[in-house]
Amino acid sequence: MAAVLTACSSAAARLTSSAPSARRIASQRVVQQRRAMSVQAAAREVVSTDKAPGAVGPYSQAIKANGMVYISGQVGLVPGTKDFAGDTVEAQTEQVMANLGAILEAAGSSFDKVVKTTILLADMEDFAAVNAIYGRFFPQNPPARATFAVKGLPLGAKVEIEATALL
């Protein structure tokens, strides 16, 4: 009987001494998983499509990160050229929206997932014309938006629009 008790006590001691080790391992695994999730959350992916104009400077068309896509300001350039879609703010705005749509699609998003836009105008007198075209792309539940008149836009553009959307 004493031998059985000694054997049981010895086994219990081994289990008790290994329990903190098991807890430590489980804790380390949780920490590693959290670190992996942090790295994953911090990861970013460049979005690029030839269905929209390439960047005219040291920036990307868009970046995907943390379940969002951040689209750089788009002007009314026709993809594959350095030519504007037209001389009017209406023609340029139509092309800007087409460019945004192409980038949204390349990122795996769409206009109905846009949460914020910023519109830059070379002339605030063009606000109504731009607004009419812009509104067609957001018929219900439009995103938050800011609109500014600026002194000048890249390449002499009349309008530039950037967007942030959910993926």
N, CA and C of each residue as an Amber inpcrd file, in Angstrom:
protein
   501
   0.8180000  -1.1910000   0.0000000   0.0000000   0.0000000   0.0000000
   0.8600000   1.2520000   0.0000000   1.9100000   1.2380000   0.8210000
   2.8110000   2.3840000   0.9000000   3.4970000   2.6050000  -0.4350000
   3.8420000   1.4960000  -1.1090000   4.4930000   1.6090000  -2.4130000
   3.5570000   2.2310000  -3.4380000   2.2780000   1.8910000  -3.3750000
   1.2860000   2.4560000  -4.2900000   1.1300000   3.9500000  -4.0210000
   1.0400000   4.3380000  -2.7460000   0.9150000   5.7550000  -2.3890000
   2.1340000   6.5410000  -2.8430000   3.3060000   5.9580000  -2.6900000
   4.5290000   6.6350000  -3.1130000   4.5220000   6.8160000  -4.6320000
   4.1260000   5.8040000  -5.3550000   4.0610000   5.8860000  -6.8150000
   3.0450000   6.9370000  -7.2460000   1.8870000   6.9710000  -6.5920000
   0.8520000   7.9660000  -6.9200000   1.3350000   9.3680000  -6.5990000
   1.9900000   9.5190000  -5.4630000   2.5110000  10.8290000  -5.0670000
   3.5690000  11.3010000  -6.0570000   4.4110000  10.3750000  -6.4770000
   5.4590000  10.7090000  -7.4350000   4.8530000  11.1280000  -8.7740000
   3.8310000  10.4360000  -9.2440000   3.1490000  10.7780000 -10.5080000
   2.4490000  12.1170000 -10.3800000   1.8130000  12.3520000  -9.2270000
   1.1270000  13.6250000  -8.9990000   2.1260000  14.7620000  -8.9900000
   3.2820000  14.5470000  -8.4080000   4.3190000  15.5840000  -8.3660000
   4.7930000  15.9110000  -9.7730000   4.9490000  14.8780000 -10.6130000
   5.3680000  15.1120000 -11.9990000   4.3030000  15.9100000 -12.7540000
   3.0520000  15.5530000 -12.5730000   1.9600000  16.2820000 -13.2360000
   1.8890000  17.7170000 -12.7440000   2.0310000  17.9200000 -11.4460000
   1.9570000  19.2560000 -10.8850000   3.1110000  20.1040000 -11.3890000
   4.2960000  19.5120000 -11.4630000   5.4420000  20.2970000 -11.9160000
   5.3630000  20.5700000 -13.4170000   4.6740000  19.7090000 -14.1710000
   4.5510000  19.9480000 -15.6020000   3.3910000  20.8800000 -15.9250000
   2.4440000  21.0480000 -15.0100000   1.2990000  21.9250000 -15.2590000
   1.7210000  23.3640000 -15.5340000   2.6170000  23.9400000 -14.7380000
   3.0310000  25.3090000 -15.0640000   3.6820000  25.3820000 -16.4390000
   4.4070000  24.3460000 -16.8060000   5.0380000  24.3140000 -18.1160000
   3.9720000  24.3060000 -19.2190000   2.9190000  23.5200000 -19.0380000
   1.8290000  23.4810000 -20.0140000   1.1370000  24.8260000 -20.0950000
   0.9410000  25.4440000 -18.9370000   0.3230000  26.7750000 -18.9340000
   1.2170000  27.7860000 -19.6420000   2.5090000  27.6840000 -19.3830000
   3.4680000  28.5990000 -20.0030000   3.4440000  28.4330000 -21.5210000
   3.4090000  27.1960000 -21.9730000   3.3720000  26.9230000 -23.4200000
   2.0910000  27.4870000 -24.0280000   0.9660000  27.2660000 -23.3710000
  -0.3070000  27.7960000 -23.8740000  -0.2600000  29.3180000 -23.9180000
   0.3110000  29.9230000 -22.8970000   0.4220000  31.3810000 -22.8510000
   1.3170000  31.8920000 -23.9770000   2.4230000  31.1930000 -24.2120000
   3.3230000  31.5800000 -25.2920000   2.6290000  31.4740000 -26.6500000
   1.8130000  30.4400000 -26.8250000   1.0700000  30.2820000 -28.0820000
   0.1160000  31.4510000 -28.3010000  -0.5710000  31.8780000 -27.2490000
  -1.4900000  33.0170000 -27.3540000  -0.7220000  34.2740000 -27.7540000
   0.4250000  34.4850000 -27.1300000   1.2480000  35.6550000 -27.4550000
   1.6920000  35.5920000 -28.9130000   2.1340000  34.4140000 -29.3630000
   2.5600000  34.2540000 -30.7530000   1.4110000  34.5070000 -31.7160000
   0.2110000  34.0190000 -31.3900000  -0.9510000  34.2490000 -32.2500000
  -1.2750000  35.7330000 -32.3220000  -1.1960000  36.4220000 -31.1870000
  -1.4740000  37.8680000 -31.1760000  -0.4480000  38.6240000 -32.0030000
   0.8100000  38.2310000 -31.8860000   1.8470000  38.8810000 -32.6950000
   1.5920000  38.6460000 -34.1770000   1.2290000  37.4200000 -34.5220000
   0.9530000  37.1000000 -35.9280000  -0.2210000  37.9280000 -36.4380000
  -1.2510000  38.0730000 -35.6040000  -2.4030000  38.8900000 -36.0130000
  -1.9970000  40.3390000 -36.1670000  -1.1160000  40.8410000 -35.3090000
  -0.6560000  42.2290000 -35.4110000   0.1200000  42.4390000 -36.6940000
   1.0030000  41.4930000 -37.0160000   1.7750000  41.5940000 -38.2530000
   0.8340000  41.5240000 -39.4460000  -0.1300000  40.6020000 -39.3790000
  -1.0960000  40.4560000 -40.4640000  -1.9100000  41.7380000 -40.6180000
  -2.3380000  42.3320000 -39.5090000  -3.1270000  43.5570000 -39.5570000
  -2.3020000  44.7080000 -40.0930000  -0.9950000  44.6760000 -39.8330000
  -0.1320000  45.7570000 -40.2830000   0.2920000  45.5760000 -41.7410000
   0.0570000  44.3970000 -42.3130000   0.4490000  44.1330000 -43.6910000
  -0.3350000  45.0290000 -44.6300000   0.2850000  45.3850000 -45.7140000
  -0.3930000  46.2040000 -46.7250000  -0.0730000  45.6490000 -48.1010000
  -0.9820000  45.9080000 -49.0140000  -0.8390000  45.3810000 -50.3640000
  -1.0730000  46.5120000 -51.3590000  -0.1650000  46.6480000 -52.2970000
  -0.3060000  47.6580000 -53.3400000  -1.3350000  47.1740000 -54.3510000
  -2.2390000  48.0660000 -54.7320000  -3.2440000  47.7770000 -55.7600000
  -2.8580000  48.5540000 -57.0020000  -2.8270000  47.8690000 -58.1290000
  -2.4740000  48.5170000 -59.3880000  -3.2780000  47.8840000 -60.5200000
  -3.7660000  48.7160000 -61.4170000  -4.4920000  48.2200000 -62.5860000
  -4.1590000  49.0930000 -63.7880000  -4.1020000  48.4790000 -64.9560000
  -3.8780000  49.2610000 -66.1740000  -5.1840000  49.8540000 -66.7020000
  -6.2930000  49.6170000 -65.9820000  -7.5830000  50.1930000 -66.3600000
  -7.7770000  51.5880000 -65.7660000  -6.7330000  52.0810000 -65.0920000
  -6.7140000  53.4460000 -64.5510000  -5.3180000  53.9910000 -64.8140000
  -5.1880000  55.3210000 -64.8660000  -3.8570000  55.8910000 -65.1270000
  -2.8500000  55.4850000 -64.0580000  -1.6150000  55.2690000 -64.4750000
  -0.5550000  54.9860000 -63.5170000  -0.2610000  56.2280000 -62.6970000
   0.3860000  56.0280000 -61.5840000   0.7560000  57.1510000 -60.7250000
   1.6920000  58.0870000 -61.4760000   1.5210000  59.3790000 -61.2630000
   2.3850000  60.3760000 -61.9170000   3.4620000  60.8600000 -60.9560000
   3.7010000  60.1040000 -59.9190000   4.7190000  60.4430000 -58.9210000
   5.0370000  59.2160000 -58.0950000   5.7810000  59.4110000 -57.0140000
   6.1680000  58.2780000 -56.1640000   5.0630000  57.8700000 -55.1880000
   4.0010000  57.2980000 -55.7190000   2.8840000  56.8150000 -54.9040000
   2.1820000  55.6910000 -55.6610000   1.3290000  54.9750000 -54.9670000
   0.5850000  53.8610000 -55.5620000  -0.8210000  54.3070000 -55.9310000
  -1.4380000  53.6210000 -56.8820000  -2.8390000  53.9030000 -57.1980000
  -3.6940000  53.7130000 -55.9580000  -3.4060000  52.6400000 -55.2110000
  -4.1590000  52.3590000 -53.9820000  -3.3680000  51.4000000 -53.1140000
  -3.7580000  51.3710000 -51.8450000  -3.1790000  50.4500000 -50.8690000
  -4.3280000  49.7640000 -50.1300000  -4.2230000  48.4300000 -50.0190000
  -5.1680000  47.6710000 -49.1910000  -4.5050000  47.3980000 -47.8490000
  -5.2200000  47.7050000 -46.7700000  -4.7050000  47.4370000 -45.4290000
  -5.8670000  47.4010000 -44.4450000  -5.8090000  46.4630000 -43.5240000
  -6.7860000  46.3890000 -42.4350000  -8.2390000  46.3880000 -42.9120000
  -8.5150000  45.6710000 -43.9900000  -9.8900000  45.5650000 -44.4690000
 -10.3910000  46.7980000 -45.2000000  -9.4740000  47.6770000 -45.5640000
  -9.8380000  48.9160000 -46.2600000  -8.9890000  49.0470000 -47.5260000
  -9.4480000  49.8850000 -48.4410000  -8.6270000  50.2680000 -49.5840000
  -8.5790000  51.7950000 -49.6030000  -7.3670000  52.3200000 -49.7160000
  -7.1170000  53.7580000 -49.7330000  -6.6650000  54.1250000 -51.1370000
  -7.5080000  54.8600000 -51.8510000  -7.2320000  55.1760000 -53.2530000
  -6.6740000  56.5870000 -53.3600000  -5.5180000  56.6830000 -54.0100000
  -4.9030000  57.9890000 -54.2370000  -5.8020000  58.8440000 -55.1110000
  -5.6060000  60.1470000 -55.0170000  -6.3880000  61.0740000 -55.8290000
  -6.2840000  60.7530000 -57.3090000  -7.4300000  60.7080000 -57.9550000
  -7.4980000  60.4170000 -59.3900000  -7.8970000  61.6750000 -60.1490000
  -7.2210000  61.9120000 -61.2540000  -7.5960000  62.9980000 -62.1600000
  -8.1700000  62.3700000 -63.4250000  -8.6500000  63.1890000 -64.3150000
  -9.3710000  62.7090000 -65.4880000  -8.5130000  62.2500000 -66.6450000
  -7.3830000  61.6120000 -66.3670000  -6.5390000  61.0850000 -67.4400000
  -7.1240000  59.7800000 -67.9710000  -7.0230000  59.6050000 -69.2710000
  -7.4390000  58.3600000 -69.9120000  -6.3410000  57.3290000 -69.6540000
  -6.6900000  56.1420000 -69.1730000  -5.6730000  55.1240000 -68.8940000
  -4.7850000  54.8450000 -70.1080000  -3.4920000  54.6980000 -69.8470000
  -2.5390000  54.4050000 -70.9140000  -2.0750000  55.6270000 -71.6750000
  -2.5780000  56.8000000 -71.2930000  -2.1700000  58.0410000 -71.9600000
  -1.8330000  59.0840000 -70.9020000  -1.3880000  60.2100000 -71.3550000
  -1.2140000  61.3820000 -70.4770000  -2.2200000  62.4550000 -70.8860000
  -3.3140000  62.0180000 -71.5360000  -4.3310000  62.9270000 -72.0420000
  -5.5620000  62.9310000 -71.1460000  -6.0980000  64.1290000 -70.9230000
  -7.3580000  64.2350000 -70.2010000  -8.4930000  63.7590000 -71.0960000
  -9.5560000  63.2820000 -70.4810000 -10.7240000  62.7990000 -71.2210000
 -11.3840000  63.9400000 -71.9910000 -11.1460000  65.1550000 -71.5970000
 -11.6900000  66.3300000 -72.2670000 -11.2430000  67.5810000 -71.5390000
 -11.6370000  68.7010000 -72.1040000 -11.2570000  69.9880000 -71.5110000
 -12.2520000  70.4670000 -70.4730000 -13.4330000  69.8660000 -70.4320000
 -14.4590000  70.3380000 -69.4960000 -14.3660000  69.5960000 -68.1710000
 -14.8580000  70.2240000 -67.1220000 -14.8720000  69.5770000 -65.8150000
 -15.8030000  68.3560000 -65.8290000 -16.8460000  68.4000000 -66.6380000
 -17.7650000  67.2620000 -66.7450000 -17.0490000  66.0370000 -67.3330000
 -16.3340000  66.2350000 -68.4280000 -15.6220000  65.1220000 -69.0640000
 -14.5570000  64.5580000 -68.1310000 -13.8550000  65.4520000 -67.4520000
 -12.8120000  64.9960000 -66.5240000 -13.4110000  64.2710000 -65.3260000
 -14.5370000  64.7400000 -64.8200000 -15.1770000  64.0860000 -63.6710000
 -15.6690000  62.6910000 -64.0490000 -16.2560000  62.5450000 -65.2260000
 -16.6840000  61.2170000 -65.6940000 -15.4920000  60.2580000 -65.7150000
 -14.3470000  60.7440000 -66.2060000 -13.1610000  59.8920000 -66.2940000
 -12.6040000  59.6040000 -64.9020000 -12.6220000  60.5850000 -64.0230000
 -12.1730000  60.3660000 -62.6450000 -12.9830000  59.2410000 -62.0110000
 -14.2990000  59.2830000 -62.1670000 -15.1570000  58.2580000 -61.5650000
 -14.9120000  56.8900000 -62.2060000 -14.6480000  56.8620000 -63.5090000
 -14.3150000  55.6000000 -64.1740000 -12.9940000  55.0540000 -63.6320000
 -12.0240000  55.9370000 -63.4340000 -10.7290000  55.5220000 -62.8890000
 -10.8920000  54.9750000 -61.4710000 -11.6630000  55.6750000 -60.6420000
 -11.9220000  55.1980000 -59.2820000 -12.5920000  53.8290000 -59.3130000
 -13.5780000  53.6640000 -60.1920000 -14.2820000  52.3880000 -60.3100000
 -13.3460000  51.2520000 -60.6860000 -12.4120000  51.5210000 -61.6000000
 -11.4630000  50.4910000 -62.0260000 -10.5400000  50.0840000 -60.8730000
 -10.1210000  51.0490000 -60.0900000  -9.2410000  50.7420000 -58.9560000
 -10.0180000  50.0250000 -57.8600000 -11.2350000  50.4730000 -57.5910000
 -12.0730000  49.7730000 -56.6100000 -12.2410000  48.3110000 -57.0100000
 -12.5350000  48.0700000 -58.2740000 -12.7180000  46.7000000 -58.7650000
 -11.4300000  45.8890000 -58.6160000 -10.2970000  46.4890000 -58.9700000
  -9.0140000  45.7870000 -58.8510000  -8.7050000  45.4340000 -57.3990000
  -9.1910000  46.2490000 -56.4870000  -8.9580000  46.0140000 -55.0590000
  -9.9510000  45.0200000 -54.4650000 -11.0130000  44.7130000 -55.2100000
 -12.0480000  43.8230000 -54.6900000 -13.1280000  44.5730000 -53.9410000
 -13.3160000  45.8350000 -54.2650000 -14.3310000  46.6560000 -53.6100000
 -15.2560000  47.2370000 -54.6810000 -16.0640000  48.2080000 -54.2860000
 -17.0010000  48.8260000 -55.2270000 -17.4720000  50.1660000 -54.6700000
 -18.1770000  50.9180000 -55.5050000 -18.6630000  52.2380000 -55.0810000
 -19.5690000  52.1600000 -53.8540000 -20.3410000  51.0870000 -53.7270000
 -21.2550000  51.0000000 -52.5830000 -20.5270000  50.7220000 -51.2670000
 -19.2240000  50.4700000 -51.3260000 -18.4350000  50.2500000 -50.1160000
 -17.5520000  51.4570000 -49.7640000 -17.6500000  52.5170000 -50.5530000
 -16.8550000  53.7250000 -50.2830000 -17.4030000  54.4030000 -49.0250000
 -16.4980000  54.7310000 -48.1040000 -16.9120000  55.3610000 -46.8530000
 -16.5280000  56.8320000 -46.7660000 -15.5330000  57.2730000 -47.5670000
 -15.0890000  58.6680000 -47.5010000 -14.4410000  59.0520000 -48.8130000
 -14.7500000  60.2450000 -49.2840000 -14.0650000  60.7920000 -50.4520000
 -13.6180000  62.2150000 -50.1380000 -12.6440000  62.6520000 -50.8920000
 -12.2210000  64.0530000 -50.8610000 -12.1570000  64.5190000 -52.3050000
 -12.8380000  65.6270000 -52.5760000 -12.8480000  66.2000000 -53.9180000
 -12.0400000  67.4830000 -53.8890000 -11.1350000  67.6100000 -54.8400000
 -10.3600000  68.8300000 -55.0050000 -10.7560000  69.4610000 -56.3350000
 -11.1240000  70.7180000 -56.2850000 -11.5400000  71.4430000 -57.4860000
 -10.5820000  72.5880000 -57.7740000 -10.2690000  72.7710000 -59.0540000
  -9.4580000  73.9180000 -59.4490000 -10.2830000  75.1970000 -59.3680000
 -11.6080000  75.0710000 -59.4710000 -12.5070000  76.2260000 -59.4220000
 -13.8020000  75.8170000 -58.7260000 -14.1170000  76.4530000 -57.6150000
 -15.3240000  76.1030000 -56.8540000 -16.5980000  76.3620000 -57.6690000
 -16.5190000  77.1300000 -58.7240000 -17.6670000  77.3300000 -59.6100000
 -18.0920000  76.0230000 -60.2810000 -17.2030000  75.0430000 -60.2990000
 -17.5030000  73.7470000 -60.9130000 -18.1880000  72.7790000 -59.9510000
 -18.4550000  73.2240000 -58.7210000 -19.0090000  72.3460000 -57.6950000
 -20.3010000  71.6510000 -58.1530000 -21.2460000  72.3840000 -58.6700000
 -22.5440000  71.8120000 -59.0590000 -22.3840000  70.7700000 -60.1710000
 -21.5510000  71.0590000 -61.1560000 -21.3560000  70.1230000 -62.2660000
 -20.7120000  68.8200000 -61.7820000 -19.6980000  68.9380000 -60.9410000
 -19.0240000  67.7600000 -60.3980000 -19.9930000  66.9810000 -59.5050000
 -20.7310000  67.7020000 -58.6840000 -21.6620000  67.0830000 -57.7510000
 -22.7270000  66.2530000 -58.4790000 -23.2130000  66.7540000 -59.6000000
 -24.2480000  66.0410000 -60.3670000 -23.7230000  64.6970000 -60.8800000
 -22.5020000  64.6900000 -61.3930000 -21.9160000  63.4460000 -61.9170000
 -21.5650000  62.5090000 -60.7610000 -20.9140000  63.0410000 -59.7580000
 -20.5210000  62.2710000 -58.5720000 -21.7380000  61.5780000 -57.9490000
 -22.8310000  62.2950000 -57.8320000 -24.0460000  61.7750000 -57.2110000
 -24.6190000  60.5530000 -57.9110000 -24.4110000  60.4440000 -59.2150000
 -24.8960000  59.2690000 -59.9530000 -24.2240000  57.9790000 -59.4790000
 -23.0050000  58.0800000 -58.9780000 -22.2580000  56.9050000 -58.5400000
 -22.5870000  56.5050000 -57.1000000 -23.2690000  57.4050000 -56.3830000
 -23.6530000  57.1600000 -54.9960000 -25.1250000  57.5270000 -54.8010000
 -26.0350000  56.7840000 -55.4660000 -27.4520000  57.1570000 -55.4250000
 -28.1050000  56.9770000 -54.0560000 -27.5870000  56.0590000 -53.2550000
 -28.1430000  55.8190000 -51.9180000 -27.0020000  55.7310000 -50.9190000
 -27.2370000  56.2660000 -49.7340000 -26.2500000  56.2070000 -48.6540000
 -24.8640000  56.6420000 -49.1240000 -24.7340000  57.8650000 -49.6210000
 -23.4260000  58.3180000 -50.1070000 -22.3980000  58.3780000 -48.9770000
 -21.1300000  58.3010000 -49.3390000 -20.0780000  58.3280000 -48.3250000
 -19.9060000  59.7260000 -47.7220000 -19.1860000  59.7750000 -46.6220000
 -18.7700000  61.0670000 -46.0700000 -17.8690000  61.7220000 -47.1180000
 -17.8270000  63.0590000 -47.1110000 -17.0810000  63.7380000 -48.1810000
 -16.6270000  65.1060000 -47.7290000 -15.5110000  65.5120000 -48.2580000
 -15.0420000  66.8900000 -48.1190000 -14.7300000  67.3890000 -49.5220000
 -14.9960000  68.6540000 -49.7700000 -14.6970000  69.2610000 -51.0670000
 -13.9380000  70.5510000 -50.8250000 -12.8390000  70.7250000 -51.5370000
 -12.0020000  71.9100000 -51.3960000 -11.6840000  72.4980000 -52.7520000
 -11.5800000  73.8050000 -52.8100000 -11.0210000  74.4810000 -53.9760000
  -9.5340000  74.6560000 -53.6920000  -8.7160000  74.3460000 -54.6630000
  -7.2690000  74.4430000 -54.5000000  -6.6800000  75.3370000 -55.5840000
  -5.4780000  75.7940000 -55.3530000  -4.8450000  76.7060000 -56.3070000
  -4.5060000  76.0130000 -57.6210000  -4.1160000  74.7580000 -57.5520000
  -3.7670000  74.0240000 -58.7630000  -3.7920000  72.5370000 -58.5060000
  -3.9950000  71.7680000 -59.5680000  -4.0150000  70.3080000 -59.4860000
  -2.9670000  69.7450000 -60.4510000  -2.5410000  68.5040000 -60.2550000
  -1.5230000  67.9110000 -61.1290000  -1.9000000  67.9800000 -62.6010000
  -0.9230000  68.3370000 -63.4060000  -1.0510000  68.3840000 -64.8690000
  -2.1280000  69.3550000 -65.3480000  -2.5870000  70.2630000 -64.4710000
  -3.6150000  71.2180000 -64.8530000  -5.0210000  70.6470000 -64.8250000
  -5.2250000  69.5680000 -64.0950000  -6.5540000  68.9540000 -63.9950000
  -7.5530000  69.9370000 -63.3970000  -8.8330000  69.7240000 -63.7000000
  -9.9010000  70.5580000 -63.1460000 -10.5050000  69.9540000 -61.8900000
 -10.3440000  68.6230000 -61.7140000 -10.9170000  67.9230000 -60.5680000
 -10.0230000  66.7310000 -60.2120000  -9.9460000  66.4530000 -58.9240000
  -9.2400000  65.2680000 -58.4210000 -10.0760000  64.7080000 -57.2740000
 -10.2190000  63.3900000 -57.2430000 -11.0000000  62.7550000 -56.1720000
 -10.2210000  61.5700000 -55.6280000 -10.1280000  61.5010000 -54.2950000
  -9.5600000  60.3360000 -53.6260000 -10.6750000  59.6510000 -52.8540000
 -10.4670000  58.3810000 -52.5390000 -11.5240000  57.6290000 -51.8440000
 -10.9340000  56.5990000 -50.8920000 -11.7180000  56.2840000 -49.8720000
 -11.4220000  55.2080000 -48.9330000 -12.6450000  54.3020000 -48.9080000
 -12.4230000  52.9930000 -49.0310000 -13.5370000  52.0520000 -49.0940000
 -13.2520000  50.7980000 -48.2740000 -14.3210000  50.1260000 -47.9010000
 -14.2280000  48.8160000 -47.2640000 -13.9300000  47.7700000 -48.3300000
 -13.3170000  46.6940000 -47.9180000 -13.0790000  45.5900000 -48.8690000
 -14.2140000  44.5960000 -48.7960000
